[in-house]
Amino acid sequence: MAGILASIPTETTMPSIRLSLILALAATTAVHAQQPSLLDIYRDLHANPELSHYEARTSAILAAALRSAGYTVTERVGKYPDGSQAYGVVAIMKNGPGPTLLVRADMDALPIIEETGLPYASHVMTKTKSGQDTGVMQACGHDIHTTVLIGTARALAAAKAQWHGTLMLIGQPSEETIDGAKAMLADRLYERFGRPDRIIGLHDTNTLEAGKVGIHAGPAMASSTSIDVTIKGIGGHGAYPQLGRDPIALAALYITQIQTIVSREEDPQDPAVITVGSIHGGTKRNIIPDEVKLELTARAFSARSRETIITGLQQMAAGITTSANLPPEKAATVKILEDESTPVQSNDPALTAQVKATLIKALGAANVVDAEKLMASEDVGVFGLASFDPFHTPQQPDIPVVYFRLGAMDPAKLSTARAAGKELPGMHTSRFEPLPEPTIQTGTTAMTATAISLLQ
């Protein structure tokens, strides 16, 4: 990469910096030769996405690639609360004494019909749990993440003379339902494969051009709590609404009311977001149904804010029941899905400083930016919680974690959008379109250099 070549040290440069540059240059050399095959893998993964809990093909591709690179690979690692087995992949490479580093990538896709028009766009169709027809799309860039993990695995295997210790590479399922990391820990991940000393990972972003990375020390991403709300009513004929209690009207009122939790009950300096992402009720236009089901997420950066949201949702549900004069058995219910919730993702400050220094050496200072914290959520931080009840939401990590952001946008398109005061389509949208080659090369170079620097 240009950043390395432009900063080759002189005779007066500090030895530690000279070593970092040598390691970064070794990482770049190991990465560059494999770009064509990595692009083929990426396009295949993008065209054949799989939803959370169903990553059979993706995990098999990853496992085969890691075995071919010389790792000891175990598949189907992870156990969900219902007892079903997950598609987690664990690859181990031992290279003498030294620390253990966990490098994590997620694999699952989203229920979205792709509209990018790319030649390798997904045309996969499936049904949601509620029976709706939907497309499946890698709309969050997990195909980028999986490809970068393969590239990093190959590069580190080729550069074994440059590092010592143990690599633990994780292909994580079900990030989008934020229960994949918990499932792998519930399957005794660390008891079976060893406890890591540090954890690193990355996530692509539509806010940075390909070739750049962003990093943030401390709390970087919000907690996410999944919540199911059922608004009950008394069904009947649409012509005689006075004889029933319409749960669709009550649900509409509830959705409007709960927006005041953030705007009027939360501290404005403690950010929070409530999203109603799904609403289902009714079967025919002239029938008043018996109930409406809502699927929500609540995001926050503090336990206090999270509890304020949950309490507000419960109180307003009780208020809806009372205002509609419904009997107790028709009371609205609020269910917290702890197995589909995740804590704040926090980057260890000391490890962040170390990783940032390595990224600057590998990519050049101009390509490493300070990122802002996000209201988006991630379950990578759960791997930092070595001792906890895996299906509840703990707060404090005890293994240092750093999760940085990988620019994925075409620089020209991003520049044009910014000039117009717009953003390019982002994650979880049907038109999210990473620029594969420089994104994968930058991600693989950054991750490889970081791993080498942490395994000294």
N, C-alpha and C positions, 0 to 999 in steps of 0.2 A: 504494500500500500504506500501511497505517496507520503503519508505522515511519517512512516518509519524512515524512508530513504532521505527525507528532508532533514532528519534530525539525528543522523549518525554521529556519535560523540567524537569529540577531539581527544587528544592525549590528556587534557586537563579535566575531562569530564569525570564526575564521581563514579567509582567502580560499580555501585549498585544501579545507577542509571544505565551504564554501559551494559550490564548484565540484562536489565529489563529489555533493552532494545534488541539485544541478540536473541533473547527468547521470543520477542514479538516478531522479529524477522523470520525466525525458524517457523513460527506459527503461520505466517503469511505464505511462506514457500510451500508448506505442507497443504495449505488450503487451496492454493490457486490451481493446481493440476487437476483437481477433482470436480471443477465447476460443471463441465458438461453432464456428467453422470448425476450430479446433485439436481440439476435443472430437470432432467428426465424424471427423477423421483418426485420432485415438487409438482410437476404437471400431472403426474399420475395420481398423487394424493389429492390434488385439487379437483380433478375430474371425478374422483370416486370417494366422496366424503361419507362419513358415518356419524350418526348421532351418538350422544352420550349413552353409555351402557352397551353399545353395539359396535365397538371399534375392532371387530375381529380381523378384517382385512388389513387395516392400517397397522395394528399391532404386529401382525405377522410379517409385514414388509419391514417394519422397524427391527424386529427381532432377527430376521434373516440378515439384514445389513450389519447389525452389531456383531453377530456371530462371525460373519465373513471378515470383519475387521479384527477378530481375535479375542473377543470378549466372551466370558462365560455368561450365558443368557438364561433367564428364567421367565416364562410367560404365565399369564393368568394369575398375576399377583394382585390381590385385592378382594375384599369380601364386603358386600353391601348388607345393610340391616336385615333385609329379607332372606339372607343366607346365600344369595346368588353370587357367583364368582365374577370378578371384574377382569378387564383385559389389560391390566398393568404389565409393563415390561421392566425388568431389572437386569442390567448388564454390569458385570464386575470385571475390572482389570487390576490385578495386583502387580506392583512394580517396585518391590523392595520396601524397606521401612519408610515411614512417613505418615502424614495426615491422610484422612479419608475425605474426599470431596464429592458431594452429591451434585450432579448436573441434571436439571429437570426440564422436560418439554412435555406439553400436553398435546393430545391427538384428536379430540372430538370436534364435530362440526355442529351447525345450527339448522333449525327447521325454517329455512328461507329459500325461496325460489331465486336462483342467481340471474342477474340481469346485466352482467358485465359485457356480454358479447364476445368474450375471449375464445380463442380456438380450443382451449382446454377447459372451458367452463363446465360446471356440473349440470347434468340433466337428470340427476337422481331424484326420484319421487318416492314418497312414503306417506304414512299416516301418523298423526300425533296420537298421544294417549287418549284424547277425546274423540278420535275418529276422523279428524279433519285431514284432507289431502294437503300435502305440503311438499315443497322441494327440500333438498338438503344441500347446504353450501358451506364451504370453508370461509365463512364471513368474519372470522376473528383472527385468521392467520395461523391457526394451529398447524397447517401444512408447512408453513415457513418454519415454525418452531421445530417440528419433527425432522425436517430436512437439515436444519442447522445442527441438530443433535447428531445426526448421522455424519455430517461433515466434520464436526468436532471430534467424534469418536475416531474416525479414520485418521485425522491429523494428529491426535494425541497418541494413537497407536504407532504411527510412523515416527513420532518424536520422543520415544520412550527414554532416550538418553538425556533428555532435557528436564525430566521430572521424576520424582520418587514418591511413593505412597500408594493409595488405592483410589481408583475411580469408581464411583457408583453412578451409572447413568440410568435415569428414570424416564420411561415413557408412560405418562400419566393419563388414564382415562377420565372421562366425566368431569372435566373442569367446568363446563358450561352449566352443569347442575350442582357444581361445587360440593360434590361428595366423593370425588375420585381420590384425593389425597387421604381423606379419612378412611376410605375403604382399604387403601394400601397399608396404612398404619394398623387398621383393625386386623389385617392379615399378618401381623407380627413382622412388618417390614424390617425393623432394626434388629429384632431378635434373630431373624434368619440371615440377614446380610451384613450386619454390623451398623453401628451408629456413626453417622458422618460428623466431622468436626466443623464443616462449613457447607453452605448450600448456595448455589447460584442458579440463575435462570434469566430468561429475557422474554419480552413481549413486543411484537411489532406495533407500530403506531402510524396513523394517518397525519400526524402533526409534524413529522420530521421527514426530510428527504432521505432517500436511500444513500448510505454512506456515512450517516451520522447516528449517534446513540445519545440517549439522555439518561441521567441518573439523579436520584433524589435520596438524601439521607433522612432517616427517621420515618414516621408514618407516611406512607406513599400512596396507599390505596385504601378505600373505606371498607368497613365491615359490610357484609350483606346478610340479611335475614329473610328467608323465604316464609311467606305467610299465606295460608288459605282462609278465605272468609266465605261463609255461606249465609246468604240473606234468604230467610224463609218467608213464605206468605201463605195465602189460601187461594188455591187455583179456582178457575171457573171460566165461564163464557165471556168472551171479550165484549159482548153486548150488554152485560150486566155487571160492571166493575164494582157496584155498590154491594154485591153479595160476597165478594172476596176481599183479599188484600194483595195488591199487585207487587210481587217482589222485584220486578224490573224497575218500577218507579222508585221503590225503596232503595234499590242498589244504586240508581242514578243519584239519589239524594245523598247516600252514604259516600259515594266517590267524590262528590263535590265537598262534603263536609270534612273529609279527612285531609284535604289539602291545607286546612287551617292548622293542623298539628305542627307542620314545619313553619308556616308563616306566622303563627300566633302563640305557640306553646314552646317551641324550641328557642334556645339562645341563638340569636343571629350570628354570633361568632363561633358557633359550634355547628358546622354544616351537616345537613341531613337531606335525604331525598326519599320520597315515597312514590313508587310506581305501581299502577294497576296495569299489568301486562296482558291479562287475559280475563275475559268475561263471557260466561256461558249461561244461557237461560232460555227456556221456551222451545217449542217444537213447531208451532204454527201461528200465523199472524192473528188469528181470532181466538186464541186460547191464552188465558192468564195462567202462567205456570205456578208450580208450588214452591220453587226455589231458584235462586241464581247463585252461581259460584264465581268467585273472584280469586285470581292468583296475583299476589303482590310481592314486591321486594322492598325492603327498607334498608337504606344505607346510612352509615354514620361513622364518626371517628372516635366516639366515646361511648362507654357503657351507659352513661347517664342519658345520652341522646337516644340510644337504642331503646332503653326502657321507657322514655317519654313517648316514643312512637308506639310501642306495643300497648302501653296503658291507654293512650288516646284511641287507638283502634278498638280496644275492648270497650271503653266507655261509650264511644259513638255507636258501636254495634248494639249495646244495651239501650241506648237512647232511641235508635231506630225501632227496636222491638216495642218499647213503651209507647212511642208516638203512634204506632200503627195499631195499638191495642190488641197485640197478639198474645195468645196464651203462652205459658212457660215452655211448652214443648215445641213452640214455633220460634223460640229465641234465636237471633242471629248468633253464629259461632265464629270464633277467631282461633285458628290453630297455627302454632309456631312450629315450623319444620326444622328442628335443630340439625337433622342430618343433611339438610340442604342449606346450611348457613355457614358463614366463615368469618373469622375475626379480621381486624385491621391488618393489612400487610405492611409490615414495618421493616425497613432496611437498617441493619446494624450500622451505626455511624462509623466505627473504626474500620470495619470491613469495607464499607462503602468508600471510604477515603483510599483504601488500598486498591480496590477494584478500579476506581476512577483514575488513579495514577497509571495503572496498567493500560487502561483504555486510551489514555492520552498518548502513551508511548506507542501503542499499536496502530492508532488511527489518526493521530495528530490532534493537537489541542483544539483546532477549529472545528473538529468533527465530534467533539464531546461537549454536550451542553448540560446545564442544570435544569432538570425537569421539575415541573410542578406536581404537587400531589393531586390525585384524581378521586372522583366519587365512584369510579368503576371499582370492581372487586375482583379478587383472585384468591385461590386456595393454596398457592405455593407456600405461603407462610406457615400452613399447618404442618409441613414437614419439619419446621423448626421447633415443634412442640413434642419433645421426645416422650414425655410422660403425661398422658391425659386420657380421659374418657373419649374415645374417638368419635362418638356421635353427639358430643356437646361442644359448645363453642368456648374454648379457653381464650386467654388474653395475652399472656406474656411468653414470647418465644425463648427457649433456652439453648438453641443452636443458632449461631449467627446466619442470617439470610441476606442476600443481596439480589434484587430483581431489577434489571435495567431495561430500558426501552430502546427498541431498534427501529430506526427510520425505515419506512417501506415505500415511500411515495416517489413517483417520477419527479425529479427536481424541476423540470420545465412546467409540468402541470401544476405543481404546488406553488411555484412562483406566480403563475397566471392567476390561480385562485386567490392567493393572498392579495394580489394587486386589485382584484375585484371585491375584496372584503368578504371572501367566501372560504369555506373549507371543502376539501375533497371528501367524497363519501368515506365514512369511517366504519369501524368495526360494527357488526350486527346490522349492516345494511346490505341490500341486494346488489349494490354497485361498488362494494369495497374491492379495490384492485391494486394489490402490491406490485411493485416492479421487481420481478424475481431475482435476476442475476446479481445486481449490486447489493440487494438486501441480503441474500443468502451468503454472499461472499463476505460482506461486512459482519454479519452475525457470526459466521463460523470463525473468522479471524479474531473477533472480539472475545468470543467464548473460549477459543483455544488459547489465546494469549493469557486470558484471566486464569484459566485452569493451570497452565504452566507456572504462572507466578505464585499461585497458592499452593503448589505441590513442590516446594523447594525444601 
